[in-house]
């Protein structure tokens, strides 16, 4: 490798490093384990574009920086829309899946997600849970992590919101055998008349957890 090629490779590496740090700050703080499938795809594409640039020392680094910039802009726009629109967020990131609901294994969802009993037992052991009958809810998150709520610790009728971002979660209502009229009665008791005024509502065994939108 000539000195010229070493120089080109060195300055490209420095630019890529600085650009990557800036990208991560723009895209926001997310733990690696909390990344969605969409985030992971974005990072893979960015890393591949950087790799192509570094493998061609004499090629202009703009060939990588321009498409990466476009990808980051699209990702930021997507993240902003997801923040404002729950339906769009669900379509992009998917929804959590109940592997155990109210203490019962959900075979249908396990097959749908290609999640076998060995996977379940492994992740339960990692959380110091010996057997599934100790679990009230086991939720397979969009990033593949299993979150567990033990029977002895549970105070919720359902761990997912019935109202989120001012919108009713009808899947949660269906699991609870409830309808909108039942939900209206609950928010009326809490002093609200519209779902739009509620940021988050979780139903508990002995009441509710409610966060209104700040005026």
MARZATOR-731326 format. One record per residue (C-alpha): x, y, z; residue in one letter; residue number from 1. Coordinates in steps of 0.5 Angstrom, whole numbers, m for minus. Each point is the difference from the previous one (the first is absolute). Example, Ala and Ser with C-alpha at 12.3 -4.5 7.8 and 13.67 -1.06 7.14 Angstrom:
# MARZATOR-731326
<marke><c1>25</c1><c2>m9</c2><c3>16</c3><rest>A</rest><nr>1</nr></marke>
<marke><c1>2</c1><c2>7</c2><c3>m2</c3><rest>S</rest><nr>2</nr></marke>
# end
This chain:
# MARZATOR-731326
<marke><c1>0</c1><c2>0</c2><c3>0</c3><rest>X</rest><nr>1</nr></marke>
<marke><c1>3</c1><c2>7</c2><c3>m2</c3><rest>X</rest><nr>2</nr></marke>
<marke><c1>0</c1><c2>6</c2><c3>4</c3><rest>X</rest><nr>3</nr></marke>
<marke><c1>m5</c1><c2>3</c2><c3>m4</c3><rest>X</rest><nr>4</nr></marke>
<marke><c1>m5</c1><c2>m6</c2><c3>2</c3><rest>X</rest><nr>5</nr></marke>
<marke><c1>2</c1><c2>0</c2><c3>7</c3><rest>X</rest><nr>6</nr></marke>
<marke><c1>m2</c1><c2>8</c2><c3>0</c3><rest>X</rest><nr>7</nr></marke>
<marke><c1>m6</c1><c2>m1</c2><c3>m3</c3><rest>X</rest><nr>8</nr></marke>
<marke><c1>m2</c1><c2>m6</c2><c3>4</c3><rest>X</rest><nr>9</nr></marke>
<marke><c1>2</c1><c2>4</c2><c3>7</c3><rest>X</rest><nr>10</nr></marke>
<marke><c1>m4</c1><c2>6</c2><c3>m2</c3><rest>X</rest><nr>11</nr></marke>
<marke><c1>m6</c1><c2>m4</c2><c3>m2</c3><rest>X</rest><nr>12</nr></marke>
<marke><c1>0</c1><c2>m4</c2><c3>7</c3><rest>X</rest><nr>13</nr></marke>
<marke><c1>0</c1><c2>7</c2><c3>4</c3><rest>X</rest><nr>14</nr></marke>
<marke><c1>m5</c1><c2>3</c2><c3>m4</c3><rest>X</rest><nr>15</nr></marke>
<marke><c1>m5</c1><c2>m7</c2><c3>0</c3><rest>X</rest><nr>16</nr></marke>
<marke><c1>2</c1><c2>0</c2><c3>8</c3><rest>X</rest><nr>17</nr></marke>
<marke><c1>m2</c1><c2>7</c2><c3>1</c3><rest>X</rest><nr>18</nr></marke>
<marke><c1>m6</c1><c2>m1</c2><c3>m5</c3><rest>X</rest><nr>19</nr></marke>
<marke><c1>m3</c1><c2>m6</c2><c3>4</c3><rest>X</rest><nr>20</nr></marke>
<marke><c1>1</c1><c2>3</c2><c3>7</c3><rest>X</rest><nr>21</nr></marke>
<marke><c1>m5</c1><c2>6</c2><c3>m3</c3><rest>X</rest><nr>22</nr></marke>
<marke><c1>m4</c1><c2>m5</c2><c3>m3</c3><rest>X</rest><nr>23</nr></marke>
<marke><c1>m1</c1><c2>m3</c2><c3>7</c3><rest>X</rest><nr>24</nr></marke>
<marke><c1>m2</c1><c2>6</c2><c3>3</c3><rest>X</rest><nr>25</nr></marke>
<marke><c1>m5</c1><c2>2</c2><c3>m5</c3><rest>X</rest><nr>26</nr></marke>
<marke><c1>m3</c1><c2>m7</c2><c3>0</c3><rest>X</rest><nr>27</nr></marke>
<marke><c1>m1</c1><c2>1</c2><c3>8</c3><rest>X</rest><nr>28</nr></marke>
<marke><c1>2</c1><c2>m4</c2><c3>6</c3><rest>X</rest><nr>29</nr></marke>
<marke><c1>m2</c1><c2>m8</c2><c3>m1</c3><rest>X</rest><nr>30</nr></marke>
<marke><c1>3</c1><c2>m6</c2><c3>4</c3><rest>X</rest><nr>31</nr></marke>
<marke><c1>2</c1><c2>m5</c2><c3>m5</c3><rest>X</rest><nr>32</nr></marke>
<marke><c1>m5</c1><c2>m5</c2><c3>3</c3><rest>X</rest><nr>33</nr></marke>
<marke><c1>m6</c1><c2>5</c2><c3>m1</c3><rest>X</rest><nr>34</nr></marke>
<marke><c1>2</c1><c2>1</c2><c3>m8</c3><rest>X</rest><nr>35</nr></marke>
<marke><c1>m6</c1><c2>m2</c2><c3>m4</c3><rest>X</rest><nr>36</nr></marke>
<marke><c1>1</c1><c2>m4</c2><c3>m7</c3><rest>X</rest><nr>37</nr></marke>
<marke><c1>m1</c1><c2>7</c2><c3>m4</c3><rest>X</rest><nr>38</nr></marke>
<marke><c1>6</c1><c2>3</c2><c3>4</c3><rest>X</rest><nr>39</nr></marke>
<marke><c1>4</c1><c2>m6</c2><c3>m1</c3><rest>X</rest><nr>40</nr></marke>
<marke><c1>m1</c1><c2>0</c2><c3>m7</c3><rest>X</rest><nr>41</nr></marke>
<marke><c1>2</c1><c2>7</c2><c3>0</c3><rest>X</rest><nr>42</nr></marke>
<marke><c1>7</c1><c2>m1</c2><c3>4</c3><rest>X</rest><nr>43</nr></marke>
<marke><c1>1</c1><c2>m6</c2><c3>m5</c3><rest>X</rest><nr>44</nr></marke>
<marke><c1>m1</c1><c2>4</c2><c3>m6</c3><rest>X</rest><nr>45</nr></marke>
<marke><c1>4</c1><c2>6</c2><c3>3</c3><rest>X</rest><nr>46</nr></marke>
<marke><c1>6</c1><c2>m5</c2><c3>2</c3><rest>X</rest><nr>47</nr></marke>
<marke><c1>0</c1><c2>m3</c2><c3>m7</c3><rest>X</rest><nr>48</nr></marke>
<marke><c1>1</c1><c2>7</c2><c3>m4</c3><rest>X</rest><nr>49</nr></marke>
<marke><c1>5</c1><c2>2</c2><c3>5</c3><rest>X</rest><nr>50</nr></marke>
<marke><c1>4</c1><c2>m7</c2><c3>m2</c3><rest>X</rest><nr>51</nr></marke>
<marke><c1>m1</c1><c2>1</c2><c3>m7</c3><rest>X</rest><nr>52</nr></marke>
<marke><c1>3</c1><c2>7</c2><c3>0</c3><rest>X</rest><nr>53</nr></marke>
<marke><c1>6</c1><c2>m2</c2><c3>5</c3><rest>X</rest><nr>54</nr></marke>
<marke><c1>1</c1><c2>m6</c2><c3>m5</c3><rest>X</rest><nr>55</nr></marke>
<marke><c1>1</c1><c2>5</c2><c3>m6</c3><rest>X</rest><nr>56</nr></marke>
<marke><c1>6</c1><c2>5</c2><c3>3</c3><rest>X</rest><nr>57</nr></marke>
<marke><c1>0</c1><c2>4</c2><c3>m7</c3><rest>X</rest><nr>58</nr></marke>
<marke><c1>m8</c1><c2>0</c2><c3>0</c3><rest>X</rest><nr>59</nr></marke>
<marke><c1>m3</c1><c2>7</c2><c3>2</c3><rest>X</rest><nr>60</nr></marke>
<marke><c1>m3</c1><c2>m1</c2><c3>7</c3><rest>X</rest><nr>61</nr></marke>
<marke><c1>m6</c1><c2>4</c2><c3>m2</c3><rest>X</rest><nr>62</nr></marke>
<marke><c1>m2</c1><c2>m7</c2><c3>m4</c3><rest>X</rest><nr>63</nr></marke>
<marke><c1>m2</c1><c2>m2</c2><c3>8</c3><rest>X</rest><nr>64</nr></marke>
<marke><c1>m1</c1><c2>6</c2><c3>3</c3><rest>X</rest><nr>65</nr></marke>
<marke><c1>m6</c1><c2>2</c2><c3>m4</c3><rest>X</rest><nr>66</nr></marke>
<marke><c1>m4</c1><c2>m6</c2><c3>0</c3><rest>X</rest><nr>67</nr></marke>
<marke><c1>1</c1><c2>m1</c2><c3>7</c3><rest>X</rest><nr>68</nr></marke>
<marke><c1>m2</c1><c2>7</c2><c3>2</c3><rest>X</rest><nr>69</nr></marke>
<marke><c1>m7</c1><c2>m1</c2><c3>m4</c3><rest>X</rest><nr>70</nr></marke>
<marke><c1>m1</c1><c2>m6</c2><c3>4</c3><rest>X</rest><nr>71</nr></marke>
<marke><c1>1</c1><c2>3</c2><c3>6</c3><rest>X</rest><nr>72</nr></marke>
<marke><c1>m5</c1><c2>6</c2><c3>m2</c3><rest>X</rest><nr>73</nr></marke>
<marke><c1>m5</c1><c2>m6</c2><c3>m2</c3><rest>X</rest><nr>74</nr></marke>
<marke><c1>1</c1><c2>m3</c2><c3>7</c3><rest>X</rest><nr>75</nr></marke>
<marke><c1>m1</c1><c2>6</c2><c3>4</c3><rest>X</rest><nr>76</nr></marke>
<marke><c1>m6</c1><c2>2</c2><c3>m4</c3><rest>X</rest><nr>77</nr></marke>
<marke><c1>m2</c1><c2>m7</c2><c3>1</c3><rest>X</rest><nr>78</nr></marke>
<marke><c1>1</c1><c2>1</c2><c3>8</c3><rest>X</rest><nr>79</nr></marke>
<marke><c1>m4</c1><c2>6</c2><c3>0</c3><rest>X</rest><nr>80</nr></marke>
<marke><c1>m6</c1><c2>m2</c2><c3>m3</c3><rest>X</rest><nr>81</nr></marke>
<marke><c1>0</c1><c2>m7</c2><c3>4</c3><rest>X</rest><nr>82</nr></marke>
<marke><c1>1</c1><c2>5</c2><c3>6</c3><rest>X</rest><nr>83</nr></marke>
<marke><c1>m7</c1><c2>4</c2><c3>m2</c3><rest>X</rest><nr>84</nr></marke>
<marke><c1>m3</c1><c2>m6</c2><c3>m3</c3><rest>X</rest><nr>85</nr></marke>
<marke><c1>m2</c1><c2>m7</c2><c3>4</c3><rest>X</rest><nr>86</nr></marke>
<marke><c1>m2</c1><c2>m3</c2><c3>m6</c3><rest>X</rest><nr>87</nr></marke>
<marke><c1>6</c1><c2>1</c2><c3>m5</c3><rest>X</rest><nr>88</nr></marke>
<marke><c1>4</c1><c2>m2</c2><c3>6</c3><rest>X</rest><nr>89</nr></marke>
<marke><c1>m3</c1><c2>m6</c2><c3>1</c3><rest>X</rest><nr>90</nr></marke>
<marke><c1>0</c1><c2>m2</c2><c3>m8</c3><rest>X</rest><nr>91</nr></marke>
<marke><c1>8</c1><c2>2</c2><c3>0</c3><rest>X</rest><nr>92</nr></marke>
<marke><c1>2</c1><c2>m3</c2><c3>7</c3><rest>X</rest><nr>93</nr></marke>
<marke><c1>m5</c1><c2>m6</c2><c3>1</c3><rest>X</rest><nr>94</nr></marke>
<marke><c1>m4</c1><c2>m1</c2><c3>7</c3><rest>X</rest><nr>95</nr></marke>
<marke><c1>2</c1><c2>m4</c2><c3>6</c3><rest>X</rest><nr>96</nr></marke>
<marke><c1>m2</c1><c2>m7</c2><c3>0</c3><rest>X</rest><nr>97</nr></marke>
<marke><c1>m3</c1><c2>m4</c2><c3>6</c3><rest>X</rest><nr>98</nr></marke>
<marke><c1>4</c1><c2>m7</c2><c3>1</c3><rest>X</rest><nr>99</nr></marke>
<marke><c1>m4</c1><c2>m1</c2><c3>7</c3><rest>X</rest><nr>100</nr></marke>
<marke><c1>m6</c1><c2>4</c2><c3>1</c3><rest>X</rest><nr>101</nr></marke>
<marke><c1>m4</c1><c2>0</c2><c3>7</c3><rest>X</rest><nr>102</nr></marke>
<marke><c1>5</c1><c2>m6</c2><c3>2</c3><rest>X</rest><nr>103</nr></marke>
<marke><c1>m2</c1><c2>m4</c2><c3>m7</c3><rest>X</rest><nr>104</nr></marke>
<marke><c1>5</c1><c2>m2</c2><c3>m5</c3><rest>X</rest><nr>105</nr></marke>
<marke><c1>m2</c1><c2>3</c2><c3>m7</c3><rest>X</rest><nr>106</nr></marke>
<marke><c1>2</c1><c2>m6</c2><c3>m5</c3><rest>X</rest><nr>107</nr></marke>
<marke><c1>m3</c1><c2>4</c2><c3>m6</c3><rest>X</rest><nr>108</nr></marke>
<marke><c1>4</c1><c2>6</c2><c3>1</c3><rest>X</rest><nr>109</nr></marke>
<marke><c1>6</c1><c2>m5</c2><c3>1</c3><rest>X</rest><nr>110</nr></marke>
<marke><c1>m1</c1><c2>m3</c2><c3>m6</c3><rest>X</rest><nr>111</nr></marke>
<marke><c1>m1</c1><c2>6</c2><c3>m4</c3><rest>X</rest><nr>112</nr></marke>
<marke><c1>7</c1><c2>3</c2><c3>3</c3><rest>X</rest><nr>113</nr></marke>
<marke><c1>4</c1><c2>m6</c2><c3>m1</c3><rest>X</rest><nr>114</nr></marke>
<marke><c1>1</c1><c2>0</c2><c3>7</c3><rest>X</rest><nr>115</nr></marke>
<marke><c1>0</c1><c2>m7</c2><c3>4</c3><rest>X</rest><nr>116</nr></marke>
<marke><c1>0</c1><c2>m2</c2><c3>7</c3><rest>X</rest><nr>117</nr></marke>
<marke><c1>8</c1><c2>m1</c2><c3>0</c3><rest>X</rest><nr>118</nr></marke>
<marke><c1>0</c1><c2>8</c2><c3>m1</c3><rest>X</rest><nr>119</nr></marke>
<marke><c1>m5</c1><c2>1</c2><c3>5</c3><rest>X</rest><nr>120</nr></marke>
<marke><c1>3</c1><c2>m4</c2><c3>5</c3><rest>X</rest><nr>121</nr></marke>
<marke><c1>7</c1><c2>3</c2><c3>m1</c3><rest>X</rest><nr>122</nr></marke>
<marke><c1>m2</c1><c2>7</c2><c3>0</c3><rest>X</rest><nr>123</nr></marke>
<marke><c1>m4</c1><c2>m1</c2><c3>7</c3><rest>X</rest><nr>124</nr></marke>
<marke><c1>6</c1><c2>m3</c2><c3>3</c3><rest>X</rest><nr>125</nr></marke>
<marke><c1>4</c1><c2>6</c2><c3>m2</c3><rest>X</rest><nr>126</nr></marke>
<marke><c1>m5</c1><c2>4</c2><c3>4</c3><rest>X</rest><nr>127</nr></marke>
<marke><c1>0</c1><c2>m5</c2><c3>6</c3><rest>X</rest><nr>128</nr></marke>
<marke><c1>m6</c1><c2>m3</c2><c3>m1</c3><rest>X</rest><nr>129</nr></marke>
<marke><c1>m1</c1><c2>m8</c2><c3>0</c3><rest>X</rest><nr>130</nr></marke>
<marke><c1>m6</c1><c2>m1</c2><c3>m3</c3><rest>X</rest><nr>131</nr></marke>
<marke><c1>m6</c1><c2>3</c2><c3>m4</c3><rest>X</rest><nr>132</nr></marke>
<marke><c1>m5</c1><c2>m1</c2><c3>5</c3><rest>X</rest><nr>133</nr></marke>
<marke><c1>3</c1><c2>6</c2><c3>4</c3><rest>X</rest><nr>134</nr></marke>
<marke><c1>m1</c1><c2>4</c2><c3>m5</c3><rest>X</rest><nr>135</nr></marke>
<marke><c1>m6</c1><c2>5</c2><c3>m1</c3><rest>X</rest><nr>136</nr></marke>
<marke><c1>2</c1><c2>3</c2><c3>m7</c3><rest>X</rest><nr>137</nr></marke>
<marke><c1>6</c1><c2>m1</c2><c3>m4</c3><rest>X</rest><nr>138</nr></marke>
<marke><c1>1</c1><c2>5</c2><c3>m6</c3><rest>X</rest><nr>139</nr></marke>
<marke><c1>4</c1><c2>m1</c2><c3>m6</c3><rest>X</rest><nr>140</nr></marke>
<marke><c1>2</c1><c2>7</c2><c3>m2</c3><rest>X</rest><nr>141</nr></marke>
<marke><c1>2</c1><c2>2</c2><c3>m7</c3><rest>X</rest><nr>142</nr></marke>
<marke><c1>7</c1><c2>0</c2><c3>1</c3><rest>X</rest><nr>143</nr></marke>
<marke><c1>m1</c1><c2>m8</c2><c3>2</c3><rest>X</rest><nr>144</nr></marke>
<marke><c1>1</c1><c2>1</c2><c3>8</c3><rest>X</rest><nr>145</nr></marke>
<marke><c1>m5</c1><c2>m3</c2><c3>4</c3><rest>X</rest><nr>146</nr></marke>
<marke><c1>m2</c1><c2>4</c2><c3>6</c3><rest>X</rest><nr>147</nr></marke>
<marke><c1>m4</c1><c2>m4</c2><c3>6</c3><rest>X</rest><nr>148</nr></marke>
<marke><c1>m5</c1><c2>2</c2><c3>5</c3><rest>X</rest><nr>149</nr></marke>
<marke><c1>0</c1><c2>m5</c2><c3>6</c3><rest>X</rest><nr>150</nr></marke>
<marke><c1>m7</c1><c2>m2</c2><c3>3</c3><rest>X</rest><nr>151</nr></marke>
<marke><c1>3</c1><c2>3</c2><c3>7</c3><rest>X</rest><nr>152</nr></marke>
<marke><c1>2</c1><c2>7</c2><c3>m3</c3><rest>X</rest><nr>153</nr></marke>
<marke><c1>m6</c1><c2>1</c2><c3>m5</c3><rest>X</rest><nr>154</nr></marke>
<marke><c1>m5</c1><c2>5</c2><c3>1</c3><rest>X</rest><nr>155</nr></marke>
<marke><c1>m3</c1><c2>1</c2><c3>m7</c3><rest>X</rest><nr>156</nr></marke>
<marke><c1>m6</c1><c2>m2</c2><c3>m3</c3><rest>X</rest><nr>157</nr></marke>
<marke><c1>4</c1><c2>0</c2><c3>m7</c3><rest>X</rest><nr>158</nr></marke>
<marke><c1>8</c1><c2>3</c2><c3>0</c3><rest>X</rest><nr>159</nr></marke>
<marke><c1>m2</c1><c2>4</c2><c3>m7</c3><rest>X</rest><nr>160</nr></marke>
<marke><c1>m3</c1><c2>6</c2><c3>0</c3><rest>X</rest><nr>161</nr></marke>
<marke><c1>m8</c1><c2>1</c2><c3>m1</c3><rest>X</rest><nr>162</nr></marke>
<marke><c1>1</c1><c2>7</c2><c3>m2</c3><rest>X</rest><nr>163</nr></marke>
<marke><c1>7</c1><c2>2</c2><c3>m3</c3><rest>X</rest><nr>164</nr></marke>
<marke><c1>1</c1><c2>7</c2><c3>m3</c3><rest>X</rest><nr>165</nr></marke>
<marke><c1>m7</c1><c2>2</c2><c3>0</c3><rest>X</rest><nr>166</nr></marke>
<marke><c1>m2</c1><c2>m6</c2><c3>m4</c3><rest>X</rest><nr>167</nr></marke>
<marke><c1>m4</c1><c2>m7</c2><c3>2</c3><rest>X</rest><nr>168</nr></marke>
<marke><c1>4</c1><c2>m6</c2><c3>0</c3><rest>X</rest><nr>169</nr></marke>
<marke><c1>m6</c1><c2>m5</c2><c3>m3</c3><rest>X</rest><nr>170</nr></marke>
<marke><c1>5</c1><c2>m6</c2><c3>1</c3><rest>X</rest><nr>171</nr></marke>
<marke><c1>1</c1><c2>1</c2><c3>7</c3><rest>X</rest><nr>172</nr></marke>
<marke><c1>m8</c1><c2>2</c2><c3>1</c3><rest>X</rest><nr>173</nr></marke>
<marke><c1>m1</c1><c2>m7</c2><c3>m3</c3><rest>X</rest><nr>174</nr></marke>
<marke><c1>4</c1><c2>m4</c2><c3>4</c3><rest>X</rest><nr>175</nr></marke>
<marke><c1>m3</c1><c2>3</c2><c3>6</c3><rest>X</rest><nr>176</nr></marke>
<marke><c1>m7</c1><c2>m1</c2><c3>m3</c3><rest>X</rest><nr>177</nr></marke>
<marke><c1>m2</c1><c2>7</c2><c3>0</c3><rest>X</rest><nr>178</nr></marke>
<marke><c1>m3</c1><c2>5</c2><c3>m5</c3><rest>X</rest><nr>179</nr></marke>
<marke><c1>1</c1><c2>8</c2><c3>0</c3><rest>X</rest><nr>180</nr></marke>
<marke><c1>m6</c1><c2>1</c2><c3>4</c3><rest>X</rest><nr>181</nr></marke>
<marke><c1>3</c1><c2>m4</c2><c3>6</c3><rest>X</rest><nr>182</nr></marke>
<marke><c1>6</c1><c2>5</c2><c3>m1</c3><rest>X</rest><nr>183</nr></marke>
<marke><c1>m4</c1><c2>6</c2><c3>m1</c3><rest>X</rest><nr>184</nr></marke>
<marke><c1>m3</c1><c2>m2</c2><c3>7</c3><rest>X</rest><nr>185</nr></marke>
<marke><c1>8</c1><c2>m1</c2><c3>3</c3><rest>X</rest><nr>186</nr></marke>
<marke><c1>2</c1><c2>7</c2><c3>m3</c3><rest>X</rest><nr>187</nr></marke>
<marke><c1>m6</c1><c2>4</c2><c3>3</c3><rest>X</rest><nr>188</nr></marke>
<marke><c1>1</c1><c2>m3</c2><c3>7</c3><rest>X</rest><nr>189</nr></marke>
<marke><c1>7</c1><c2>3</c2><c3>m1</c3><rest>X</rest><nr>190</nr></marke>
<marke><c1>m3</c1><c2>7</c2><c3>m2</c3><rest>X</rest><nr>191</nr></marke>
<marke><c1>1</c1><c2>m1</c2><c3>m8</c3><rest>X</rest><nr>192</nr></marke>
<marke><c1>m4</c1><c2>1</c2><c3>m5</c3><rest>X</rest><nr>193</nr></marke>
<marke><c1>4</c1><c2>m2</c2><c3>m6</c3><rest>X</rest><nr>194</nr></marke>
<marke><c1>5</c1><c2>m5</c2><c3>m2</c3><rest>X</rest><nr>195</nr></marke>
<marke><c1>4</c1><c2>6</c2><c3>m3</c3><rest>X</rest><nr>196</nr></marke>
<marke><c1>2</c1><c2>3</c2><c3>6</c3><rest>X</rest><nr>197</nr></marke>
<marke><c1>3</c1><c2>m7</c2><c3>3</c3><rest>X</rest><nr>198</nr></marke>
<marke><c1>8</c1><c2>m1</c2><c3>m2</c3><rest>X</rest><nr>199</nr></marke>
<marke><c1>0</c1><c2>m7</c2><c3>4</c3><rest>X</rest><nr>200</nr></marke>
<marke><c1>m5</c1><c2>m4</c2><c3>3</c3><rest>X</rest><nr>201</nr></marke>
<marke><c1>1</c1><c2>m7</c2><c3>3</c3><rest>X</rest><nr>202</nr></marke>
<marke><c1>m5</c1><c2>m4</c2><c3>4</c3><rest>X</rest><nr>203</nr></marke>
<marke><c1>2</c1><c2>m3</c2><c3>7</c3><rest>X</rest><nr>204</nr></marke>
<marke><c1>m3</c1><c2>m5</c2><c3>4</c3><rest>X</rest><nr>205</nr></marke>
<marke><c1>m2</c1><c2>5</c2><c3>5</c3><rest>X</rest><nr>206</nr></marke>
<marke><c1>m1</c1><c2>6</c2><c3>m4</c3><rest>X</rest><nr>207</nr></marke>
<marke><c1>4</c1><c2>4</c2><c3>m6</c3><rest>X</rest><nr>208</nr></marke>
<marke><c1>6</c1><c2>3</c2><c3>m2</c3><rest>X</rest><nr>209</nr></marke>
<marke><c1>m1</c1><c2>6</c2><c3>m4</c3><rest>X</rest><nr>210</nr></marke>
<marke><c1>4</c1><c2>6</c2><c3>m3</c3><rest>X</rest><nr>211</nr></marke>
<marke><c1>m3</c1><c2>6</c2><c3>m3</c3><rest>X</rest><nr>212</nr></marke>
<marke><c1>2</c1><c2>4</c2><c3>m5</c3><rest>X</rest><nr>213</nr></marke>
<marke><c1>4</c1><c2>6</c2><c3>2</c3><rest>X</rest><nr>214</nr></marke>
<marke><c1>m4</c1><c2>6</c2><c3>m1</c3><rest>X</rest><nr>215</nr></marke>
# end
